[in-house]
Amino acid sequence: MTIFGPLSRCVALAGLLVSMGAAATPAFAAPADVALLKSYIGEWRGRGTLTGADTETVVCRLSLKEGNNDKVNYSGRCTLAGTNLAINGTLAYVDASRRFEAAMTSNATFTGIAVGQKRGNGLVFNLRERDQDEEGKEMGISANITLSSDAINVSFEVVYIATGESMRAQVPFSK
C-alpha cells in the first residue's frame, strides 16, 4: 500500500503554491503595499523535491498578472510523477485586516488562506491547515512561502496525525 497516493501528492503540490491568492477585497490599500504585490507580476518557474516514502522531482510554472482592485491574480501548474496540479488565486493587501492575505483553489480539492507579512524587502506567507486524504486520514498541512525581489521559495510539509508519517517539499522559483 502506498502511504502517499496521488491525491495526497496533489494536496502536497497544492500547498506548494497556496500563498498565491486572496479571497478578500482590499479597501484603499497603501500604495507601497500594492506596489510590493505587483512587483511579483511575471512568469515564474520552479523545480524542487518532494520527499516522503519516496523522493520525487516537482516541476512548476506560475503566472502572476495584474487583477482588479489592486489585486494580483495567479495561475499555476505543477507536475509530479505523472500527476498534474492546477491552482488559481489572487494576492491582495486587505486594508480592513491590515495584512496581506493569500488563498487558493486547486483541482486537488485543497483550499486555504495564508497570512502574509513584510520581511525586509519581501513578503512571507504562512499557512497551517488540517485536511483529510482520499482515505479519510487526518493530516496537518503547513507551508512557508518567501517572496523576495528575484525569487519565490516554497517549503511545505504534510504530517499524518495518527502515524506521524510526513512528506516535505522544497521548490525555489525564479523568473
HUBELCOR-V991240 format. One record per run of one state. SS is the DSSP state (H for helix, E for strand, L for the rest). FROM is the first residue (numbers start at 1). LEN is the number of residues. If there is no record, write none. Layout:
SS;FROM;LEN, SS;FROM;LEN
This chain:
L;1;5, H;6;11, L;17;1, H;18;3, L;21;10, H;31;8, L;39;3, E;42;10, L;52;3, E;55;12, L;67;5, E;72;9, L;81;2, E;83;12, L;95;4, E;99;8, L;107;4, E;111;9, L;120;2, E;122;11, L;133;5, E;138;11, L;149;2, E;151;10, L;161;5, E;166;9, L;175;1
